[in-house]
Amino acid sequence: MNRLHFLKIILASAIVAKLSAFKAKKKFQDTTLYFQPETGDKIPLKGLIDKDGLVYISGKDLADTIGERKFINEQRKKLVFVKKNQRITFTADSTFLKIDENIFQLFYPVKFIDDDYFIQIVEFTQVINQYSAIQLFYNEAEKTLSYHDKGYSISG
């Protein structure tokens, strides 16, 4: 194979990859969700709605809004944020969510679009509420997300 032929193949594969990413983006409609802290001021968060009406929330926006710290591993396409001393890890195009060392399988994979991690909000809040020290409430009608401490006592 000569060098020119090799360069044409690389260029063609790069174009196909860009078109695939563009088509993936077109499968979703942009939307805005709001985080509503106890102060009542709504903070906008990026979201997506898929063709089936499922709502996804930006993992980066969520981490910036409620997380105490955020880490991104671009090579492995992982987003980790820390809240209440718990590490919550998303991996692009994976159906697994990790809370500390516990792994949970989700039905819908994390979408990686425009260098952001989008997770299906209803399923995410259910897993977080059941298996972590934080509690998130999602109001589908108003597209608002709110946060509350679980407030564990000595008796649990």
C-alpha positions as CSV (number, residue, x, y, z in Angstrom):
1,M,0.0,0.0,0.0
2,N,1.5,3.3,-1.0
3,R,1.6,6.3,1.3
4,L,-1.0,8.3,-0.6
5,H,-3.5,5.5,-0.5
6,F,-2.9,5.1,3.3
7,L,-3.5,8.9,3.9
8,K,-6.8,8.7,1.9
9,I,-8.0,5.8,4.1
10,I,-7.2,7.7,7.3
11,L,-8.9,10.9,6.0
12,A,-12.0,8.9,4.9
13,S,-12.2,7.2,8.3
14,A,-11.9,10.6,10.1
15,I,-14.8,12.0,8.0
16,V,-16.9,8.9,8.8
17,A,-16.2,9.3,12.5
18,K,-17.2,13.0,12.4
19,L,-20.4,12.2,10.5
20,S,-21.3,9.4,13.0
21,A,-20.9,11.9,15.9
22,F,-23.0,14.4,14.1
23,K,-25.8,11.8,13.5
24,A,-25.6,10.8,17.2
25,K,-26.2,14.4,18.2
26,K,-29.2,14.6,15.8
27,K,-30.9,11.7,17.6
28,F,-31.4,14.0,20.6
29,Q,-33.2,17.3,21.1
30,D,-31.5,19.8,23.4
31,T,-33.4,20.8,26.5
32,T,-32.7,22.7,29.7
33,L,-33.2,21.2,33.2
34,Y,-33.0,23.2,36.3
35,F,-31.3,22.5,39.7
36,Q,-33.3,24.1,42.5
37,P,-31.4,24.5,45.7
38,E,-33.0,25.3,49.0
39,T,-32.5,29.1,48.2
40,G,-35.0,28.7,45.4
41,D,-32.8,30.1,42.7
42,K,-33.0,27.8,39.6
43,I,-29.6,26.9,38.1
44,P,-29.8,25.8,34.4
45,L,-28.3,22.4,33.5
46,K,-27.9,21.0,29.9
47,G,-30.1,18.1,29.0
48,L,-31.1,16.0,26.1
49,I,-34.3,14.3,25.1
50,D,-34.1,11.2,22.9
51,K,-36.5,10.0,20.3
52,D,-38.4,8.0,22.9
53,G,-38.9,11.0,25.2
54,L,-36.3,10.0,27.7
55,V,-34.5,12.9,29.4
56,Y,-30.8,12.9,30.0
57,I,-28.8,15.3,32.2
58,S,-25.3,16.6,31.6
59,G,-22.9,14.8,34.0
60,K,-20.5,17.7,33.9
61,D,-23.2,20.3,34.8
62,L,-24.5,18.0,37.6
63,A,-21.0,17.6,39.0
64,D,-20.3,21.3,38.8
65,T,-23.6,22.1,40.6
66,I,-23.8,19.5,43.4
67,G,-20.4,17.9,43.5
68,E,-17.7,18.9,45.9
69,R,-14.9,17.9,43.5
70,K,-14.9,16.7,39.8
71,F,-12.3,14.6,37.9
72,I,-12.3,13.8,34.2
73,N,-10.2,11.1,32.6
74,E,-10.3,11.9,28.9
75,Q,-8.4,8.8,27.8
76,R,-10.8,6.4,29.5
77,K,-13.8,8.7,29.0
78,K,-14.7,8.7,32.7
79,L,-16.3,11.4,34.9
80,V,-16.0,11.2,38.6
81,F,-17.5,13.6,41.1
82,V,-17.5,13.5,44.9
83,K,-20.4,14.4,47.1
84,K,-20.7,13.6,50.8
85,N,-17.4,11.7,50.6
86,Q,-18.8,9.3,47.9
87,R,-17.3,9.0,44.5
88,I,-19.8,8.7,41.7
89,T,-18.3,7.5,38.4
90,F,-19.8,7.6,34.9
91,T,-18.1,6.0,31.9
92,A,-19.0,7.0,28.3
93,D,-21.2,4.5,26.4
94,S,-21.4,2.2,29.5
95,T,-24.5,1.0,31.3
96,F,-22.5,0.9,34.6
97,L,-22.6,3.5,37.3
98,K,-20.1,3.2,40.1
99,I,-20.7,4.6,43.6
100,D,-17.5,4.3,45.7
101,E,-16.5,0.6,45.0
102,N,-20.1,-0.6,44.3
103,I,-21.1,-1.1,40.6
104,F,-24.7,-0.8,39.4
105,Q,-26.0,-1.7,36.0
106,L,-28.3,0.8,34.4
107,F,-30.7,0.1,31.6
108,Y,-29.7,3.1,29.6
109,P,-26.0,3.7,28.8
110,V,-24.3,7.0,29.5
111,K,-24.2,9.0,26.3
112,F,-21.0,10.8,25.4
113,I,-21.8,13.8,23.2
114,D,-19.8,17.0,22.7
115,D,-17.3,16.0,25.4
116,D,-20.0,15.6,27.9
117,Y,-21.6,12.7,29.7
118,F,-25.3,12.5,29.6
119,I,-27.2,10.1,32.0
120,Q,-30.9,9.2,32.0
121,I,-32.2,11.3,34.8
122,V,-35.0,9.2,36.2
123,E,-33.0,6.0,36.4
124,F,-30.0,7.9,37.8
125,T,-32.0,9.5,40.6
126,Q,-33.5,6.1,41.5
127,V,-30.1,4.4,41.9
128,I,-28.6,7.4,43.7
129,N,-31.5,7.6,46.2
130,Q,-31.4,3.9,47.0
131,Y,-27.6,3.3,47.2
132,S,-25.9,6.6,48.2
133,A,-25.9,9.1,51.0
134,I,-27.5,11.8,48.9
135,Q,-31.0,12.2,47.7
136,L,-32.1,13.7,44.5
137,F,-35.7,14.6,43.5
138,Y,-36.6,15.0,39.8
139,N,-39.9,16.8,38.9
140,E,-40.6,15.7,35.3
141,A,-43.3,18.3,34.8
142,E,-41.1,21.2,35.8
143,K,-37.8,19.6,34.7
144,T,-36.3,20.5,38.0
145,L,-33.8,18.6,40.2
146,S,-33.4,19.2,43.9
147,Y,-31.0,17.8,46.4
148,H,-31.5,16.8,50.1
149,D,-29.3,15.1,52.7
150,K,-30.7,11.8,53.8
151,G,-29.9,12.7,57.4
152,Y,-28.9,9.3,58.7
153,S,-29.2,8.9,62.4
154,I,-27.4,6.4,64.7
155,S,-30.3,4.0,64.2
156,G,-30.0,4.3,60.4
